[in-house]
């Protein structure tokens, strides 16, 4: 930016583009729990309650996280080679077009492919965007303030995608079909296809506004002068960067590990065990047992046979009986999710305020790590058993403490890597550490710790899942607290 003290129209455009990018980062990812189960059921031709749906949903999360980590690291290197603005824009278009194309999927393979490219776009965009923001704002105070504020919009993504999904369900019969495949035995496409189509939304304002904002001036000048060093992933492990590379990757993995190993499991897998849902749980138990028996019988029939058609009708009747109880369970789950989203939003805003006040970066991380050591076990081991507002608020505070750490690294990472390694270093910490290793904690909680506590996988209850999530998240929080002492304090902007 030409005048670092001038708050011009260009400055506002930069803020708007960054805010849209961060908001839709979350929006695009959180379409998965809403769209994946019904999409997988439709594409495989099985009932929604079929065990295969659960299996493939788990595989989808693992595949997308793996792709995001690997290709996100490559995207970070491209950010250093091709430019921050260019790669950020390309990533936004990738994660905008991918869900739109996924909406037209007729096979599970294509659906997984486009959800993977969506995840890749998000992983690349986040690092490119924070690197771009860190360099286009040349005034230190403006840079720190707007890095924090724009990242806060990420917490609105979950609220927006939930609201859009509710609106689609209420108006689905009036929506144009856009050539989407019709649902089996239906007169209109399934709601998950319409939801995925909305992933195209961020591409429109970005395409209009992007030509009016600048590339990073310092990166552009270094490249034009031929003094910009070539980024190498191996350079991250040179003696001068090894410590910060490893520590930031481990801390990012811890933050994502708590989020996916506990917080993200809570609305769907843990909240159904709250005391206020005891009546629904009692009513659903025999119905789900009946559904499991019917699904086994469904697998023993051949496609298109009268027997399969009959069992399909019985499964639909079973679902109708479950729906009133499941609606109440979903309502409570949505309430729990809302508390986490609001907590995360407050956490990001609080972080931005503390950054402006000038707290040291290592101490700032402890502000969120220390309370997490107490709030996580309090929420999952004690307050969950009593349920109600006390658990909701504690869960919201857990969201505040964990989500704030995501924004923390968005502000910290550009400070500790030199100009030619900012995208690469930030991508390694966020994508390899966080999105590849951290997100795998969901598998640890659901398939290792919870079955171990229950004695068998088929004996896992929401209460057992809450205990497993509490153990996993508490252990990770302790590790994060210890590892945080090895985090170096930034010494100022590093150019070479």
C-alpha positions in Angstrom: 0.0 0.0 0.0 1.4 3.3 -1.0 0.7 5.3 2.2 0.8 3.2 5.3 -1.1 5.8 7.3 -3.9 6.3 4.8 -7.1 4.4 5.4 -8.4 4.4 1.9 -11.0 2.7 -0.3 -8.3 0.2 -1.2 -7.7 -0.6 2.5 -11.4 -1.3 2.9 -11.4 -3.5 -0.1 -8.5 -5.5 1.4 -10.5 -5.9 4.6 -13.6 -7.0 2.8 -11.9 -9.6 0.7 -10.0 -11.0 3.6 -13.2 -11.2 5.7 -15.1 -13.0 2.9 -12.2 -15.4 2.5 -12.0 -16.3 6.2 -15.8 -16.5 6.6 -16.2 -18.9 3.7 -13.2 -21.0 4.8 -15.4 -22.2 7.7 -18.6 -22.2 5.6 -17.2 -24.5 3.0 -15.7 -27.0 5.6 -18.8 -27.1 7.8 -21.0 -28.1 4.9 -19.5 -31.6 5.3 -21.4 -32.7 8.4 -24.6 -31.3 6.9 -24.2 -32.7 3.4 -22.0 -35.8 3.6 -24.3 -38.3 5.4 -27.4 -37.8 3.1 -25.1 -37.5 0.0 -23.3 -40.8 0.8 -26.6 -42.5 1.5 -28.1 -41.3 -1.8 -25.0 -42.1 -3.9 -24.6 -45.6 -2.4 -28.3 -46.3 -2.6 -28.6 -47.2 1.1 -30.8 -45.9 3.9 -29.4 -42.9 5.9 -29.3 -45.1 9.0 -27.1 -47.8 7.3 -23.7 -48.4 9.0 -21.9 -47.8 5.6 -22.9 -44.1 5.8 -21.1 -43.7 9.1 -18.0 -45.6 7.8 -17.8 -43.5 4.6 -18.3 -40.2 6.5 -15.3 -41.1 8.6 -13.3 -42.0 5.6 -14.3 -38.8 3.8 -13.0 -36.7 6.8 -9.7 -38.6 6.8 -9.2 -38.3 3.0 -10.0 -34.6 2.8 -7.7 -33.8 5.8 -4.9 -35.8 4.2 -5.3 -34.0 0.8 -5.6 -30.7 2.5 -2.4 -31.2 4.4 -0.3 -32.4 1.5 -1.6 -30.0 -1.2 -1.9 -27.2 1.4 1.9 -27.5 2.0 2.5 -27.3 -1.8 0.1 -24.3 -1.9 2.2 -22.6 0.8 5.3 -23.0 -1.3 3.4 -21.6 -4.4 2.4 -18.6 -2.3 6.1 -17.8 -1.8 6.9 -18.4 -5.5 3.9 -17.1 -7.4 2.6 -14.4 -5.1 0.2 -14.0 -2.2 -2.7 -12.4 -4.0 -2.6 -14.7 -7.0 -2.6 -17.9 -4.9 -5.2 -16.6 -2.5 -7.5 -15.8 -5.4 -6.9 -19.2 -7.1 -7.6 -21.0 -3.8 -10.9 -19.1 -3.3 -12.0 -20.0 -6.8 -11.1 -23.7 -6.2 -13.0 -23.9 -3.0 -16.0 -22.1 -4.5 -16.3 -24.2 -7.7 -15.6 -27.5 -6.0 -18.7 -27.8 -3.8 -20.8 -26.5 -6.8 -19.5 -29.4 -8.9 -19.9 -31.8 -6.0 -23.6 -30.9 -6.0 -23.8 -32.6 -9.5 -22.1 -35.8 -8.4 -23.7 -39.1 -9.4 -21.0 -41.3 -7.8 -19.4 -41.4 -4.4 -15.9 -41.2 -6.0 -16.7 -37.8 -7.6 -18.3 -36.5 -4.4 -15.2 -37.4 -2.4 -12.9 -35.9 -5.1 -14.7 -32.5 -5.1 -14.9 -32.4 -1.3 -11.1 -33.0 -1.2 -10.5 -30.2 -3.6 -12.7 -28.0 -1.5 -10.5 -28.8 1.6 -7.4 -28.2 -0.5 -8.7 -24.7 -1.5 -9.4 -23.8 2.1 -6.0 -25.0 3.4 -4.2 -23.0 0.7 -6.4 -19.9 1.0 -6.0 -19.5 4.8 -2.2 -19.4 4.7 -2.1 -17.2 1.5 -4.5 -14.8 3.0 -2.8 -14.3 6.3 0.6 -13.9 4.5 -1.0 -11.3 2.1 -2.6 -9.4 5.0 0.6 -9.4 7.0 2.4 -7.6 4.1 -0.1 -5.3 2.5 -0.6 -3.6 5.9 2.7 -2.0 6.3 1.8 -0.2 9.5 2.3 -2.5 12.4 -0.7 -1.5 14.5 -3.1 -1.7 11.5 -1.6 -5.1 10.5 -2.1 -6.6 13.9 -5.6 -5.1 14.4 -6.9 -6.2 11.0 -5.3 -9.7 11.1 -7.3 -10.3 14.2 -10.5 -8.7 13.2 -10.8 -10.3 9.7 -10.1 -13.7 11.1 -13.0 -13.3 13.5 -15.3 -13.6 10.5 -14.3 -17.3 10.3 -16.5 -17.9 13.3 -19.6 -16.6 11.4 -19.1 -19.3 8.8 -20.7 -22.0 10.9 -23.7 -19.8 11.8 -24.2 -18.8 8.2 -24.1 -22.4 6.8 -26.5 -23.6 9.4 -28.9 -20.7 8.6 -28.7 -21.4 4.9 -29.4 -25.1 5.4 -32.5 -24.3 7.5 -33.7 -21.9 4.8 -33.2 -24.5 2.0 -35.1 -27.2 3.9 -38.0 -24.7 4.4 -38.1 -23.6 0.7 -36.8 -26.6 -1.2 -40.1 -27.2 -3.1 -39.9 -23.7 -4.5 -36.2 -23.7 -5.6 -35.3 -24.1 -9.3 -33.5 -27.4 -10.0 -30.6 -26.0 -12.0 -30.3 -29.4 -13.7 -29.4 -31.1 -10.5 -30.0 -34.9 -10.3 -33.4 -35.7 -8.7 -33.5 -37.5 -5.4 -34.5 -41.2 -5.6 -38.3 -41.5 -5.6 -38.5 -37.7 -5.4 -39.7 -34.8 -7.6 -36.9 -32.5 -6.7 -33.1 -32.7 -5.9 -32.1 -33.5 -2.3 -31.4 -30.5 0.0 -27.7 -31.4 0.2 -27.2 -30.6 -3.5 -28.7 -27.1 -3.0 -26.5 -26.5 0.0 -23.4 -27.4 -1.9 -24.4 -25.1 -4.8 -24.2 -22.2 -2.3 -20.5 -22.8 -2.1 -20.2 -20.8 -5.2 -21.2 -17.6 -3.4 -17.7 -16.3 -2.4 -16.4 -16.4 -6.0 -18.7 -13.6 -7.1 -17.6 -10.7 -4.9 -14.0 -11.9 -5.0 -14.0 -11.8 -8.8 -15.4 -8.3 -8.8 -13.2 -6.8 -6.0 -9.8 -8.6 -6.6 -8.6 -6.4 -9.5 -8.7 -3.4 -7.2 -6.4 -4.5 -4.5 -2.6 -4.8 -4.6 -0.2 -7.7 -4.4 2.2 -7.6 -1.5 4.5 -4.7 -2.3 7.6 -6.0 -0.6 7.2 -9.5 -2.2 6.7 -7.9 -5.6 9.7 -5.6 -5.3 12.0 -8.4 -4.1 10.9 -10.7 -7.0 11.3 -7.9 -9.6 14.8 -7.2 -8.2 15.8 -10.8 -8.4 16.6 -10.9 -4.6 13.7 -13.1 -3.6 15.1 -16.5 -2.5 13.5 -19.7 -3.8 11.3 -21.3 -1.1 12.3 -24.8 -0.1 10.4 -27.0 2.4 13.8 -28.4 3.6 14.8 -24.8 4.5 12.2 -24.9 7.3 14.4 -27.4 9.1 17.6 -25.4 8.8 19.1 -24.7 12.3 17.7 -21.1 12.4 14.1 -22.2 11.7 14.0 -25.8 13.0 12.7 -24.9 16.5 9.9 -22.5 15.4 8.9 -24.9 12.6 8.5 -27.9 14.9 7.0 -26.0 17.8 4.4 -24.1 15.8 3.4 -27.4 14.0 3.0 -29.2 17.3 1.0 -26.4 18.8 -1.2 -26.1 15.8 -1.8 -29.9 15.9 -2.8 -29.5 19.6 -5.3 -26.7 18.9 -6.9 -28.7 16.0 -6.7 -31.9 18.1 -8.8 -30.4 20.9 -11.3 -29.0 18.3 -11.7 -32.3 16.4 -11.1 -34.7 19.2 -13.7 -33.1 21.5 -15.5 -29.9 20.4 -16.6 -30.9 16.9 -17.8 -34.3 18.2 -20.0 -32.7 20.8 -23.1 -31.5 18.9 -23.8 -34.8 17.1 -22.1 -37.6 19.1 -22.0 -36.3 22.7 -25.0 -33.9 23.2 -27.6 -36.7 22.7 -26.5 -38.0 26.1 -27.4 -34.9 28.0 -29.9 -35.4 30.8 -32.5 -33.2 29.1 -32.7 -35.7 26.3 -33.1 -38.8 28.5 -36.7 -39.3 27.4 -35.8 -39.1 23.7 -32.9 -41.5 24.2 -35.2 -44.0 25.9 -37.7 -43.8 23.0 -35.0 -44.0 20.3 -33.2 -47.1 21.7 -35.7 -49.8 20.5 -36.3 -47.9 17.2 -32.6 -47.8 16.4 -32.2 -51.5 17.3 -35.0 -52.2 14.9 -33.4 -50.1 12.2 -30.1 -52.0 12.7 -31.9 -55.3 12.2 -33.7 -54.0 9.1 -30.4 -52.7 7.6 -28.9 -56.2 8.0 -31.9 -57.6 6.2 -31.5 -54.9 3.6 -28.0 -56.0 2.8 -29.1 -59.6 2.3 -31.5 -58.6 -0.6 -30.6 -57.7 -4.1 -31.0 -54.3 -5.7 -34.4 -53.7 -7.2 -35.9 -56.8 -5.7 -39.4 -56.8 -4.1 -37.9 -57.8 -0.8 -35.5 -54.8 -0.8 -38.4 -52.5 -1.6 -40.5 -53.9 1.3 -37.6 -53.5 3.7 -37.0 -50.0 2.4 -40.6 -49.1 3.2 -40.2 -50.6 6.7 -37.0 -48.4 7.2 -38.9 -45.3 6.1 -41.7 -46.1 8.6 -39.0 -46.6 11.3 -37.5 -43.2 10.3 -40.9 -41.5 10.6 -41.2 -42.9 14.2 -37.7 -41.7 15.0 -38.1 -38.2 13.5 -40.0 -36.5 16.3 -37.4 -37.6 18.8 -34.5 -36.9 16.5 -35.8 -33.4 15.9 -35.5 -32.7 19.6 -32.0 -34.2 19.7 -31.0 -32.0 16.7 -32.5 -28.9 18.3 -30.3 -29.4 21.4 -27.3 -30.2 19.2 -27.8 -27.0 17.3 -28.0 -25.1 20.6 -24.8 -26.6 21.7 -23.2 -25.8 18.4 -24.4 -22.2 18.6 -22.7 -21.8 22.0 -19.4 -23.0 20.5 -19.7 -20.7 17.5 -20.4 -17.7 19.7 -17.6 -18.7 22.0 -15.2 -18.9 19.1 -16.3 -15.5 17.8 -15.7 -13.9 21.2 -12.4 -15.7 21.4 -11.2 -14.3 18.1 -12.3 -10.8 19.1 -10.7 -11.1 22.5 -7.4 -12.1 20.9 -7.5 -9.2 18.5 -8.0 -6.8 21.5 -5.2 -8.3 23.4 -2.9 -8.1 20.4 -3.7 -4.4 20.1 -2.8 -3.9 23.8 0.7 -5.2 23.1 0.9 -8.4 25.2 4.0 -10.5 24.4 3.1 -13.4 22.0 4.3 -16.2 24.2 2.3 -14.8 27.2 -0.7 -14.2 24.9 -0.8 -17.9 24.1 -0.8 -18.8 27.8 -3.8 -16.6 28.3 -5.9 -19.2 26.4 -3.9 -22.3 27.2 -4.1 -22.1 31.0 -7.9 -21.8 31.4 -8.3 -24.6 28.9 -6.5 -26.9 31.4 -9.4 -26.5 33.8 -12.4 -25.8 31.5 -12.1 -28.9 29.4 -12.2 -31.5 32.2 -14.9 -29.4 34.0 -17.1 -29.4 30.9 -16.7 -33.0 29.9 -16.3 -34.9 33.2 -18.6 -32.9 35.5 -21.0 -30.4 33.9 -22.0 -32.7 31.1 -23.6 -35.0 33.6 -25.9 -32.2 34.9 -26.5 -30.7 31.4 -28.5 -27.5 30.8 -27.1 -24.0 30.7 -24.0 -24.8 32.9 -22.7 -27.2 30.3 -23.6 -25.0 27.3 -21.7 -22.1 28.8 -18.7 -24.2 29.7 -18.7 -25.7 26.2 -18.9 -22.2 24.8 -15.9 -21.1 26.9 -14.0 -24.1 25.6 -14.7 -23.0 22.1 -13.5 -19.5 23.0 -10.2 -20.8 24.4 -9.5 -23.2 21.5 -10.7 -21.1 18.5 -8.7 -18.1 19.6 -5.6 -20.2 19.2 -6.4 -20.6 15.5 -6.3 -16.8 15.1 -3.3 -16.6 17.2 -1.2 -18.6 14.8 -2.6 -16.6 11.9 -1.1 -13.5 13.5 2.1 -15.2 14.8 3.4 -17.2 11.9 4.1 -14.4 9.4 6.3 -12.8 12.1 8.7 -15.7 12.5 9.4 -16.8 9.0 11.4 -14.8 6.5 9.7 -13.3 3.4 10.6 -16.1 1.0 9.3 -18.8 3.5 6.2 -17.2 5.0 3.7 -19.1 3.0 5.7 -22.4 3.2 6.3 -22.1 7.0 2.7 -21.0 7.8 1.4 -23.9 5.6 3.5 -26.5 7.3 2.3 -25.5 10.8 -1.3 -25.0 9.9 -1.8 -27.8 7.3 0.6 -30.5 8.2 0.5 -29.9 11.9 -3.1 -28.8 12.3 -5.2 -30.2 9.5 -3.4 -33.5 9.0 -2.3 -34.5 12.5 -4.6 -32.5 14.6 -7.8 -33.5 12.9 -6.9 -37.2 13.2 -7.7 -36.9 16.9 -11.4 -37.4 16.0 -10.4 -40.9 15.0 -8.5 -41.4 18.2 -11.5 -40.4 20.3 -14.2 -42.3 18.4 -12.4 -45.5 17.4 -9.7 -46.0 20.0 -10.4 -44.3 23.3 -14.3 -44.5 23.4 -14.4 -48.3 22.5 -11.7 -48.9 25.1 -13.6 -47.2 27.8 -16.9 -48.9 26.8 -15.3 -52.4 26.4 -16.5 -52.7 22.7 -17.3 -50.4 19.8 -21.0 -51.3 19.9 -21.3 -50.4 23.6 -20.2 -46.8 23.1 -22.8 -44.3 24.4 -22.8 -40.5 24.3 -21.8 -40.5 28.0 -18.8 -42.7 27.2 -18.0 -40.5 24.2 -18.0 -37.5 26.5 -15.5 -39.1 28.8 -13.3 -40.1 25.8 -13.4 -36.6 24.4 -12.5 -35.2 27.9 -9.5 -37.5 28.2 -8.2 -36.8 24.7 -8.7 -33.0 24.9 -7.3 -32.7 28.5 -4.1 -34.7 27.6 -3.7 -32.5 24.5 -4.2 -29.3 26.5 -1.5 -30.4 28.9 0.9 -31.1 26.1 0.1 -27.8 24.4 0.8 -25.9 27.7 4.2 -27.6 28.0 5.2 -27.2 24.4 4.2 -23.5 24.5 7.2 -22.8 26.7 9.5 -23.6 23.7 7.8 -21.1 21.4 10.2 -18.3 20.6 9.1 -14.7 21.0 9.0 -12.9 17.6 11.9 -10.4 17.3 10.2 -8.3 14.7 9.5 -8.6 11.0 11.9 -11.0 9.4 12.8 -10.3 5.8 15.8 -12.4 5.2 
